[in-house]
Amino acid sequence: MVHQELGPKDIVAILRRRFWMVFLLALFGGIAGIVAARVLPKRYTSKTLVLVQQPEAQPVTPIATDNVNQRLVTMQQQILSNARLEPVIRDLHLYPKDIDSLPMQELVERLRQAITITPVAPMTETRAQNLPGFTISVVFSSPDTAQKICSMITSMFITEDIKQSNVIDVGTTDFLNEQLEQAKAKLDEQDAKLAVFQRKYIGSLPEDSQTNLNLLNGQASQLEAATQAINRAQQDKSFAESILAQQSASWKAAQTGRNPESLDQQLSALQDQLASLESKYTDNHPDVIKTKNDIAVLLKQKVEQSEQQSKSGGTDKNTVPLSEPTQILQLRAQIHQYDQVIKERTAQQDAIKKQIAIYQGRVAASPGVEQEYKLLTRDHQTVLDSYNELLKKRDASAMSQQFDQSKQNDRFHVLDPADYPNEPSFPKLPFFAGGGLGGGLLLGLGLALLLEVQDTSMRSEHDVEVVLRLPVLAMIPVIAPHSAKARKGPATPAAT
């Protein structure tokens, strides 16, 4: 066998020679597997399937979002911790024989090894980021205990999921409240700075620039009108003073008998002046109206003088009246009125000049104030936007928290409750029997192959030719001696 290749006939021949050895080893292996399946301690597996559902539609978008995979890993570490598994051991009275002799840490580790949490692979690409669910398996020596442990672990996951959701919502709301208080303090500080700045530069703020320009233009118009009014009043006053001087001189001359200028001459001069004014201005012009009034006064004065002369008979020219004539008094009153107008308009002109200086100062200082105001308002707007954003997030977090509490919007849903294992998951009789049978068969085949390799017997003409490399001339059968110990069977030929 060492010096030749095995063919199908050789393999069949070997199996025939070693059949009983291979058969017995396979039979013993199967029997040993069955015995082991009966003897080994039995283990029962209880399973439950938990689905991860998408949260229900909420009135607001949750502020705090977490990955389901990360949450599952975190919860698995928490639930399988010593603090969580030790109460399970005591409540269900697990390991009664070892609870007094072994440390609790070892028992907790034994229970932790019996619990297996397996994620369920996503079926579609849309759920590739999150797990569609996970399976909880518990292996224990008692089927009833395995089911109870599996139910308790499942309840822990669901309770922990709701608890973590509430903790996340409450923690997020508290954090946002703290941030909101800080933002409010900053906003109040910015409001105070802005109020101080506005009080300091009131009227010079950027939004007042156009108003200041409009007011400056208006004040300039008022100043021009006041100046024209003063000039006109001064002209009217000068004219009235000249008329008053003429009237006073005429009146005094009339009283002393030396009248340098009669009323007819004054009336003629005023009529000439009226004609000149009417050629330049309309009838509504103040100078035209005033000249007409003066002519009317002279006409009235002439009429009164004529009446006085007719009453006195025209003989007593040295009679002195007790007071000045009415037209002179009216002229004095007009001059006094013009003085008042000039005084008022002058005061108004000074006030307008002061206002113009103020508005000019505001317009000149507007660029610097605007730059500083922009910096201040930009910081204020930044703080205000941050405050409003935090306020929206705080309100959204509070609404999300209330919604979760009212709906218990957990994402873990038990699809298959913990089942009661009717048959042990270990050891399984078919697997052990098949494994023992296969192991015995492999062992028998291997042992048969080993014996054939060590066997140097030549059983055929082909073996002789392969080993000796000589042609075979004849085959002589081996005749076994007649003995009780002699091997029964056909005689082995000997080659020469």
JOWOLIN-V217972 format. One record per residue. N is the residue number from 1. RES is the residue in three letters. PHI is phi in whole degrees, -180 to 180 (NA if undefined). OMEGA is omega in whole degrees, 0 to 359 (999 if undefined). D_CENTER is the distance of its C-alpha to the mean C-alpha in Angstrom with 2 decimals. Layout:
BEGIN
n->{N & N}
res->{RES & RES}
phi->{PHI & PHI}
omega->{OMEGA & OMEGA}
d_center->{D_CENTER & D_CENTER}
END
This chain:
BEGIN
n->{1 & 2 & 3 & 4 & 5 & 6 & 7 & 8 & 9 & 10 & 11 & 12 & 13 & 14 & 15 & 16 & 17 & 18 & 19 & 20 & 21 & 22 & 23 & 24 & 25 & 26 & 27 & 28 & 29 & 30 & 31 & 32 & 33 & 34 & 35 & 36 & 37 & 38 & 39 & 40 & 41 & 42 & 43 & 44 & 45 & 46 & 47 & 48 & 49 & 50 & 51 & 52 & 53 & 54 & 55 & 56 & 57 & 58 & 59 & 60 & 61 & 62 & 63 & 64 & 65 & 66 & 67 & 68 & 69 & 70 & 71 & 72 & 73 & 74 & 75 & 76 & 77 & 78 & 79 & 80 & 81 & 82 & 83 & 84 & 85 & 86 & 87 & 88 & 89 & 90 & 91 & 92 & 93 & 94 & 95 & 96 & 97 & 98 & 99 & 100 & 101 & 102 & 103 & 104 & 105 & 106 & 107 & 108 & 109 & 110 & 111 & 112 & 113 & 114 & 115 & 116 & 117 & 118 & 119 & 120 & 121 & 122 & 123 & 124 & 125 & 126 & 127 & 128 & 129 & 130 & 131 & 132 & 133 & 134 & 135 & 136 & 137 & 138 & 139 & 140 & 141 & 142 & 143 & 144 & 145 & 146 & 147 & 148 & 149 & 150 & 151 & 152 & 153 & 154 & 155 & 156 & 157 & 158 & 159 & 160 & 161 & 162 & 163 & 164 & 165 & 166 & 167 & 168 & 169 & 170 & 171 & 172 & 173 & 174 & 175 & 176 & 177 & 178 & 179 & 180 & 181 & 182 & 183 & 184 & 185 & 186 & 187 & 188 & 189 & 190 & 191 & 192 & 193 & 194 & 195 & 196 & 197 & 198 & 199 & 200 & 201 & 202 & 203 & 204 & 205 & 206 & 207 & 208 & 209 & 210 & 211 & 212 & 213 & 214 & 215 & 216 & 217 & 218 & 219 & 220 & 221 & 222 & 223 & 224 & 225 & 226 & 227 & 228 & 229 & 230 & 231 & 232 & 233 & 234 & 235 & 236 & 237 & 238 & 239 & 240 & 241 & 242 & 243 & 244 & 245 & 246 & 247 & 248 & 249 & 250 & 251 & 252 & 253 & 254 & 255 & 256 & 257 & 258 & 259 & 260 & 261 & 262 & 263 & 264 & 265 & 266 & 267 & 268 & 269 & 270 & 271 & 272 & 273 & 274 & 275 & 276 & 277 & 278 & 279 & 280 & 281 & 282 & 283 & 284 & 285 & 286 & 287 & 288 & 289 & 290 & 291 & 292 & 293 & 294 & 295 & 296 & 297 & 298 & 299 & 300 & 301 & 302 & 303 & 304 & 305 & 306 & 307 & 308 & 309 & 310 & 311 & 312 & 313 & 314 & 315 & 316 & 317 & 318 & 319 & 320 & 321 & 322 & 323 & 324 & 325 & 326 & 327 & 328 & 329 & 330 & 331 & 332 & 333 & 334 & 335 & 336 & 337 & 338 & 339 & 340 & 341 & 342 & 343 & 344 & 345 & 346 & 347 & 348 & 349 & 350 & 351 & 352 & 353 & 354 & 355 & 356 & 357 & 358 & 359 & 360 & 361 & 362 & 363 & 364 & 365 & 366 & 367 & 368 & 369 & 370 & 371 & 372 & 373 & 374 & 375 & 376 & 377 & 378 & 379 & 380 & 381 & 382 & 383 & 384 & 385 & 386 & 387 & 388 & 389 & 390 & 391 & 392 & 393 & 394 & 395 & 396 & 397 & 398 & 399 & 400 & 401 & 402 & 403 & 404 & 405 & 406 & 407 & 408 & 409 & 410 & 411 & 412 & 413 & 414 & 415 & 416 & 417 & 418 & 419 & 420 & 421 & 422 & 423 & 424 & 425 & 426 & 427 & 428 & 429 & 430 & 431 & 432 & 433 & 434 & 435 & 436 & 437 & 438 & 439 & 440 & 441 & 442 & 443 & 444 & 445 & 446 & 447 & 448 & 449 & 450 & 451 & 452 & 453 & 454 & 455 & 456 & 457 & 458 & 459 & 460 & 461 & 462 & 463 & 464 & 465 & 466 & 467 & 468 & 469 & 470 & 471 & 472 & 473 & 474 & 475 & 476 & 477 & 478 & 479 & 480 & 481 & 482 & 483 & 484 & 485 & 486 & 487 & 488 & 489 & 490 & 491 & 492 & 493 & 494 & 495 & 496}
res->{MET & VAL & HIS & GLN & GLU & LEU & GLY & PRO & LYS & ASP & ILE & VAL & ALA & ILE & LEU & ARG & ARG & ARG & PHE & TRP & MET & VAL & PHE & LEU & LEU & ALA & LEU & PHE & GLY & GLY & ILE & ALA & GLY & ILE & VAL & ALA & ALA & ARG & VAL & LEU & PRO & LYS & ARG & TYR & THR & SER & LYS & THR & LEU & VAL & LEU & VAL & GLN & GLN & PRO & GLU & ALA & GLN & PRO & VAL & THR & PRO & ILE & ALA & THR & ASP & ASN & VAL & ASN & GLN & ARG & LEU & VAL & THR & MET & GLN & GLN & GLN & ILE & LEU & SER & ASN & ALA & ARG & LEU & GLU & PRO & VAL & ILE & ARG & ASP & LEU & HIS & LEU & TYR & PRO & LYS & ASP & ILE & ASP & SER & LEU & PRO & MET & GLN & GLU & LEU & VAL & GLU & ARG & LEU & ARG & GLN & ALA & ILE & THR & ILE & THR & PRO & VAL & ALA & PRO & MET & THR & GLU & THR & ARG & ALA & GLN & ASN & LEU & PRO & GLY & PHE & THR & ILE & SER & VAL & VAL & PHE & SER & SER & PRO & ASP & THR & ALA & GLN & LYS & ILE & CYS & SER & MET & ILE & THR & SER & MET & PHE & ILE & THR & GLU & ASP & ILE & LYS & GLN & SER & ASN & VAL & ILE & ASP & VAL & GLY & THR & THR & ASP & PHE & LEU & ASN & GLU & GLN & LEU & GLU & GLN & ALA & LYS & ALA & LYS & LEU & ASP & GLU & GLN & ASP & ALA & LYS & LEU & ALA & VAL & PHE & GLN & ARG & LYS & TYR & ILE & GLY & SER & LEU & PRO & GLU & ASP & SER & GLN & THR & ASN & LEU & ASN & LEU & LEU & ASN & GLY & GLN & ALA & SER & GLN & LEU & GLU & ALA & ALA & THR & GLN & ALA & ILE & ASN & ARG & ALA & GLN & GLN & ASP & LYS & SER & PHE & ALA & GLU & SER & ILE & LEU & ALA & GLN & GLN & SER & ALA & SER & TRP & LYS & ALA & ALA & GLN & THR & GLY & ARG & ASN & PRO & GLU & SER & LEU & ASP & GLN & GLN & LEU & SER & ALA & LEU & GLN & ASP & GLN & LEU & ALA & SER & LEU & GLU & SER & LYS & TYR & THR & ASP & ASN & HIS & PRO & ASP & VAL & ILE & LYS & THR & LYS & ASN & ASP & ILE & ALA & VAL & LEU & LEU & LYS & GLN & LYS & VAL & GLU & GLN & SER & GLU & GLN & GLN & SER & LYS & SER & GLY & GLY & THR & ASP & LYS & ASN & THR & VAL & PRO & LEU & SER & GLU & PRO & THR & GLN & ILE & LEU & GLN & LEU & ARG & ALA & GLN & ILE & HIS & GLN & TYR & ASP & GLN & VAL & ILE & LYS & GLU & ARG & THR & ALA & GLN & GLN & ASP & ALA & ILE & LYS & LYS & GLN & ILE & ALA & ILE & TYR & GLN & GLY & ARG & VAL & ALA & ALA & SER & PRO & GLY & VAL & GLU & GLN & GLU & TYR & LYS & LEU & LEU & THR & ARG & ASP & HIS & GLN & THR & VAL & LEU & ASP & SER & TYR & ASN & GLU & LEU & LEU & LYS & LYS & ARG & ASP & ALA & SER & ALA & MET & SER & GLN & GLN & PHE & ASP & GLN & SER & LYS & GLN & ASN & ASP & ARG & PHE & HIS & VAL & LEU & ASP & PRO & ALA & ASP & TYR & PRO & ASN & GLU & PRO & SER & PHE & PRO & LYS & LEU & PRO & PHE & PHE & ALA & GLY & GLY & GLY & LEU & GLY & GLY & GLY & LEU & LEU & LEU & GLY & LEU & GLY & LEU & ALA & LEU & LEU & LEU & GLU & VAL & GLN & ASP & THR & SER & MET & ARG & SER & GLU & HIS & ASP & VAL & GLU & VAL & VAL & LEU & ARG & LEU & PRO & VAL & LEU & ALA & MET & ILE & PRO & VAL & ILE & ALA & PRO & HIS & SER & ALA & LYS & ALA & ARG & LYS & GLY & PRO & ALA & THR & PRO & ALA & ALA & THR}
phi->{NA & -71 & -98 & -143 & -89 & -86 & -110 & -59 & -65 & -64 & -64 & -63 & -66 & -64 & -62 & -67 & -69 & -106 & -58 & -66 & -66 & -64 & -63 & -66 & -64 & -65 & -65 & -63 & -64 & -63 & -63 & -63 & -65 & -64 & -63 & -64 & -66 & -81 & -88 & -61 & -62 & -85 & -124 & -113 & -114 & -110 & -124 & -145 & -110 & -115 & -94 & -100 & -90 & -72 & -61 & -65 & -63 & -106 & -65 & -134 & -75 & -61 & -77 & -93 & -121 & -132 & -85 & -64 & -61 & -64 & -63 & -64 & -63 & -64 & -66 & -62 & -65 & -71 & -71 & -89 & -79 & -63 & -65 & -90 & -81 & -63 & -62 & -64 & -62 & -76 & -70 & -92 & 57 & -79 & 50 & -66 & -77 & -106 & -68 & -92 & -95 & -106 & -67 & -63 & -61 & -69 & -67 & -64 & -65 & -65 & -68 & -64 & -68 & -81 & -104 & -127 & -118 & -119 & -68 & -90 & -67 & -66 & -90 & -127 & -70 & -67 & -108 & -67 & -75 & -121 & -77 & -74 & 170 & -153 & -113 & -110 & -121 & -129 & -109 & -149 & -76 & -118 & -65 & -65 & -66 & -61 & -65 & -64 & -62 & -63 & -65 & -66 & -64 & -63 & -62 & -62 & -64 & -65 & -64 & -66 & -64 & -65 & -64 & -65 & -62 & -67 & -64 & -64 & -65 & -65 & -64 & -65 & -64 & -63 & -62 & -66 & -64 & -63 & -63 & -68 & -64 & -64 & -65 & -67 & -63 & -65 & -66 & -63 & -63 & -67 & -63 & -64 & -62 & -66 & -66 & -63 & -65 & -66 & -67 & -70 & -113 & -63 & 87 & -112 & -72 & -57 & -73 & -95 & -62 & -66 & -63 & -63 & -64 & -65 & -66 & -64 & -65 & -64 & -66 & -63 & -64 & -65 & -65 & -65 & -65 & -65 & -63 & -64 & -66 & -65 & -62 & -66 & -66 & -66 & -63 & -62 & -65 & -61 & -64 & -64 & -64 & -66 & -65 & -63 & -63 & -66 & -65 & -65 & -65 & -65 & -67 & -66 & -66 & -66 & -72 & -98 & 87 & -117 & -95 & -66 & -152 & -77 & -66 & -66 & -66 & -64 & -65 & -65 & -64 & -67 & -65 & -62 & -65 & -65 & -63 & -65 & -68 & -66 & -73 & -103 & -122 & -85 & -71 & -89 & -69 & -59 & -66 & -66 & -62 & -66 & -64 & -62 & -64 & -64 & -64 & -64 & -65 & -66 & -64 & -65 & -65 & -65 & -64 & -64 & -63 & -65 & -65 & -64 & -67 & -69 & -72 & -83 & 82 & 74 & -103 & -97 & -91 & -100 & -71 & -101 & -68 & -74 & -145 & -68 & -64 & -65 & -64 & -67 & -64 & -65 & -64 & -64 & -65 & -64 & -62 & -63 & -65 & -64 & -61 & -65 & -63 & -62 & -64 & -65 & -67 & -65 & -63 & -63 & -63 & -64 & -63 & -65 & -63 & -65 & -63 & -62 & -63 & -64 & -66 & -64 & -64 & -64 & -65 & -67 & -86 & -61 & -60 & -66 & -64 & -64 & -63 & -66 & -67 & -64 & -62 & -69 & -70 & -65 & -64 & -65 & -67 & -62 & -65 & -66 & -63 & -63 & -64 & -65 & -65 & -65 & -65 & -64 & -65 & -64 & -64 & -65 & -66 & -65 & -66 & -64 & -64 & -64 & -66 & -64 & -68 & -79 & -101 & 49 & -78 & -79 & -105 & -101 & -126 & -78 & -82 & -119 & -63 & -59 & -85 & -96 & -74 & -80 & -122 & -70 & -83 & -154 & -86 & -97 & -58 & -61 & -66 & -67 & -64 & -64 & -66 & -66 & -64 & -65 & -65 & -65 & -65 & -64 & -63 & -64 & -65 & -65 & -67 & -63 & -65 & -64 & -66 & -66 & -67 & -81 & -80 & -104 & -71 & -110 & -110 & -148 & -61 & -65 & -62 & -65 & -65 & -71 & -78 & -89 & 58 & -130 & -73 & -92 & -91 & -157 & -117 & -111 & -70 & -89 & -99 & -76 & -69 & -78 & -147 & -69 & -90 & -68 & -75 & -77 & 138 & -69 & -72 & -86 & -71 & -114 & -98 & -127}
omega->{181 & 189 & 182 & 176 & 182 & 175 & 180 & 179 & 179 & 180 & 178 & 180 & 179 & 179 & 178 & 180 & 185 & 186 & 185 & 178 & 180 & 182 & 182 & 178 & 177 & 179 & 178 & 178 & 178 & 179 & 179 & 178 & 179 & 179 & 180 & 179 & 179 & 187 & 185 & 178 & 182 & 177 & 181 & 183 & 175 & 184 & 173 & 180 & 180 & 179 & 176 & 182 & 174 & 180 & 177 & 179 & 182 & 179 & 178 & 177 & 180 & 179 & 182 & 177 & 180 & 179 & 182 & 179 & 180 & 179 & 180 & 179 & 180 & 180 & 178 & 178 & 180 & 184 & 180 & 177 & 181 & 183 & 180 & 184 & 180 & 175 & 178 & 179 & 183 & 182 & 181 & 179 & 178 & 178 & 183 & 181 & 186 & 186 & 179 & 185 & 183 & 177 & 182 & 180 & 180 & 178 & 178 & 178 & 177 & 178 & 179 & 177 & 180 & 182 & 179 & 179 & 185 & 176 & 176 & 182 & 179 & 182 & 181 & 180 & 182 & 180 & 182 & 182 & 182 & 180 & 174 & 180 & 178 & 183 & 177 & 179 & 179 & 179 & 181 & 184 & 181 & 180 & 180 & 180 & 178 & 179 & 180 & 180 & 180 & 178 & 180 & 179 & 178 & 178 & 177 & 180 & 181 & 180 & 180 & 178 & 178 & 181 & 179 & 177 & 179 & 180 & 180 & 180 & 181 & 180 & 178 & 180 & 179 & 179 & 179 & 176 & 178 & 179 & 180 & 177 & 178 & 178 & 179 & 178 & 178 & 180 & 177 & 178 & 178 & 177 & 179 & 178 & 181 & 179 & 178 & 180 & 180 & 177 & 182 & 184 & 179 & 182 & 180 & 181 & 182 & 181 & 179 & 184 & 181 & 177 & 179 & 178 & 179 & 179 & 179 & 177 & 178 & 179 & 177 & 177 & 179 & 179 & 178 & 178 & 179 & 178 & 178 & 179 & 179 & 180 & 180 & 179 & 178 & 177 & 179 & 179 & 180 & 179 & 179 & 179 & 178 & 177 & 180 & 179 & 179 & 180 & 180 & 179 & 180 & 181 & 179 & 179 & 178 & 180 & 182 & 180 & 179 & 182 & 184 & 185 & 183 & 178 & 180 & 179 & 179 & 180 & 178 & 179 & 179 & 178 & 176 & 179 & 179 & 179 & 178 & 180 & 181 & 177 & 181 & 188 & 177 & 181 & 181 & 180 & 183 & 181 & 179 & 180 & 182 & 180 & 177 & 178 & 179 & 178 & 179 & 179 & 180 & 177 & 178 & 179 & 179 & 179 & 180 & 180 & 179 & 179 & 179 & 180 & 179 & 179 & 182 & 178 & 177 & 183 & 184 & 182 & 184 & 181 & 182 & 177 & 183 & 182 & 180 & 179 & 183 & 181 & 177 & 178 & 178 & 177 & 178 & 179 & 178 & 178 & 178 & 178 & 177 & 177 & 179 & 179 & 179 & 180 & 180 & 181 & 177 & 177 & 177 & 179 & 177 & 179 & 179 & 178 & 177 & 179 & 178 & 178 & 179 & 182 & 177 & 177 & 178 & 180 & 179 & 181 & 185 & 181 & 179 & 179 & 181 & 179 & 179 & 180 & 178 & 178 & 182 & 181 & 177 & 176 & 180 & 180 & 178 & 179 & 180 & 178 & 178 & 179 & 180 & 179 & 177 & 179 & 178 & 180 & 179 & 179 & 179 & 179 & 179 & 178 & 178 & 178 & 178 & 179 & 179 & 180 & 181 & 183 & 186 & 190 & 179 & 184 & 182 & 181 & 181 & 179 & 178 & 177 & 180 & 184 & 177 & 182 & 178 & 180 & 180 & 175 & 176 & 353 & 178 & 185 & 180 & 181 & 180 & 180 & 178 & 179 & 178 & 179 & 179 & 179 & 178 & 179 & 178 & 178 & 179 & 179 & 179 & 179 & 178 & 179 & 179 & 179 & 179 & 179 & 181 & 181 & 180 & 181 & 176 & 189 & 181 & 178 & 179 & 178 & 180 & 181 & 180 & 185 & 186 & 182 & 178 & 177 & 180 & 180 & 182 & 181 & 179 & 179 & 178 & 179 & 182 & 178 & 178 & 181 & 179 & 181 & 183 & 181 & 178 & 178 & 181 & 182 & 179 & 182 & 176 & 183 & 177 & 999}
d_center->{81.76 & 80.80 & 82.63 & 81.65 & 78.73 & 78.30 & 78.70 & 78.13 & 81.69 & 81.31 & 78.15 & 79.93 & 82.89 & 80.76 & 79.07 & 82.49 & 83.79 & 80.72 & 79.84 & 80.71 & 78.85 & 75.63 & 76.07 & 76.70 & 73.73 & 71.41 & 72.92 & 72.58 & 68.94 & 68.11 & 69.99 & 68.19 & 64.78 & 65.79 & 67.10 & 63.91 & 61.80 & 64.00 & 64.16 & 60.59 & 58.29 & 56.28 & 52.49 & 50.58 & 47.03 & 44.78 & 41.63 & 38.68 & 35.94 & 32.41 & 30.02 & 26.27 & 25.09 & 21.80 & 20.10 & 21.16 & 19.21 & 17.04 & 16.47 & 12.70 & 10.46 & 10.65 & 7.97 & 10.55 & 12.08 & 15.21 & 17.95 & 21.06 & 23.37 & 22.08 & 22.20 & 25.73 & 26.89 & 25.70 & 27.36 & 30.46 & 30.91 & 30.55 & 32.85 & 35.45 & 35.62 & 38.83 & 37.51 & 36.76 & 39.80 & 42.39 & 42.18 & 42.58 & 45.75 & 47.15 & 46.30 & 47.80 & 50.60 & 50.01 & 52.44 & 55.07 & 57.56 & 55.30 & 53.20 & 55.85 & 56.97 & 53.75 & 50.78 & 47.70 & 45.61 & 47.85 & 47.70 & 43.90 & 43.88 & 46.38 & 44.23 & 41.13 & 43.15 & 44.07 & 40.49 & 38.82 & 35.30 & 35.02 & 31.93 & 32.74 & 32.28 & 30.04 & 32.21 & 29.96 & 27.69 & 24.80 & 24.79 & 25.50 & 22.17 & 22.79 & 26.16 & 27.92 & 29.74 & 31.97 & 35.57 & 36.99 & 40.62 & 42.96 & 46.45 & 49.03 & 52.78 & 52.69 & 51.14 & 50.45 & 48.78 & 46.69 & 45.42 & 44.61 & 42.75 & 40.71 & 39.86 & 38.85 & 36.58 & 34.92 & 34.43 & 32.91 & 30.28 & 29.37 & 29.38 & 27.35 & 24.70 & 24.40 & 24.57 & 21.84 & 19.53 & 20.40 & 20.16 & 16.65 & 15.58 & 17.72 & 16.71 & 12.97 & 13.97 & 16.43 & 14.25 & 11.75 & 15.04 & 16.38 & 13.56 & 13.80 & 17.54 & 17.40 & 15.23 & 17.74 & 20.60 & 19.49 & 19.04 & 22.50 & 23.94 & 22.77 & 24.13 & 27.40 & 27.74 & 27.11 & 29.66 & 32.22 & 31.86 & 32.30 & 35.35 & 36.79 & 36.52 & 36.94 & 38.30 & 37.34 & 33.64 & 32.46 & 32.33 & 35.94 & 37.31 & 38.51 & 39.83 & 41.76 & 43.26 & 44.30 & 45.79 & 47.54 & 49.10 & 50.12 & 51.68 & 53.53 & 54.95 & 55.96 & 57.56 & 59.55 & 60.64 & 61.70 & 63.61 & 65.38 & 66.19 & 67.68 & 69.72 & 70.96 & 71.84 & 73.70 & 75.62 & 76.47 & 77.52 & 79.73 & 81.32 & 81.88 & 83.38 & 85.79 & 86.78 & 87.15 & 89.37 & 91.49 & 91.71 & 92.54 & 95.19 & 96.70 & 96.73 & 98.31 & 100.86 & 101.69 & 102.24 & 104.56 & 106.20 & 104.69 & 102.04 & 100.88 & 98.98 & 99.68 & 97.12 & 98.14 & 97.21 & 93.77 & 93.20 & 94.24 & 91.89 & 88.92 & 89.78 & 89.83 & 86.43 & 85.03 & 86.32 & 84.66 & 81.28 & 81.41 & 81.93 & 78.60 & 76.37 & 75.94 & 77.33 & 73.99 & 73.93 & 74.27 & 77.29 & 79.11 & 78.47 & 79.61 & 82.81 & 83.65 & 83.24 & 85.51 & 88.13 & 87.97 & 88.47 & 91.50 & 92.97 & 92.61 & 94.13 & 97.02 & 97.65 & 97.71 & 100.02 & 102.35 & 102.44 & 103.22 & 106.02 & 107.45 & 107.49 & 109.14 & 111.64 & 110.42 & 112.85 & 110.76 & 108.39 & 107.81 & 106.13 & 102.82 & 99.96 & 98.28 & 94.74 & 92.98 & 92.59 & 89.52 & 88.31 & 88.41 & 86.44 & 83.92 & 83.62 & 83.04 & 80.40 & 78.69 & 78.79 & 77.28 & 74.58 & 73.89 & 73.61 & 71.04 & 69.06 & 69.19 & 68.14 & 65.19 & 64.11 & 64.44 & 62.24 & 59.74 & 59.90 & 59.18 & 56.22 & 54.84 & 55.33 & 53.37 & 50.51 & 50.64 & 50.49 & 47.41 & 45.60 & 46.71 & 45.31 & 41.93 & 41.86 & 42.93 & 40.27 & 37.48 & 36.27 & 35.89 & 34.28 & 31.87 & 30.79 & 30.26 & 28.53 & 26.06 & 25.17 & 24.83 & 22.81 & 20.45 & 19.71 & 19.52 & 17.07 & 14.77 & 15.00 & 14.70 & 11.46 & 10.02 & 11.83 & 10.77 & 6.99 & 8.23 & 10.73 & 8.84 & 7.14 & 10.74 & 12.40 & 10.71 & 11.65 & 15.03 & 15.71 & 14.98 & 17.29 & 19.90 & 19.84 & 20.38 & 23.11 & 24.82 & 24.76 & 24.99 & 22.69 & 23.91 & 23.86 & 27.30 & 30.22 & 33.80 & 35.55 & 38.83 & 39.82 & 41.73 & 45.04 & 48.48 & 50.10 & 53.68 & 54.65 & 53.94 & 51.52 & 53.71 & 56.51 & 56.96 & 60.68 & 60.53 & 58.44 & 60.68 & 63.88 & 62.78 & 61.59 & 64.92 & 66.91 & 65.04 & 65.33 & 69.05 & 69.58 & 67.87 & 69.82 & 73.09 & 72.46 & 71.60 & 74.67 & 76.86 & 75.62 & 76.31 & 79.84 & 80.57 & 79.52 & 81.89 & 84.74 & 87.32 & 89.56 & 90.69 & 90.96 & 91.62 & 93.35 & 90.04 & 89.17 & 92.50 & 91.99 & 88.48 & 89.50 & 92.96 & 92.39 & 95.95 & 97.27 & 98.42 & 102.12 & 102.49 & 100.76 & 102.69 & 101.34 & 101.03 & 103.32 & 101.94 & 104.54 & 105.48 & 103.83 & 101.83 & 99.08 & 99.14 & 96.05 & 96.66 & 95.72 & 96.86 & 98.49 & 96.44 & 98.28 & 99.06 & 98.99 & 101.58}
END
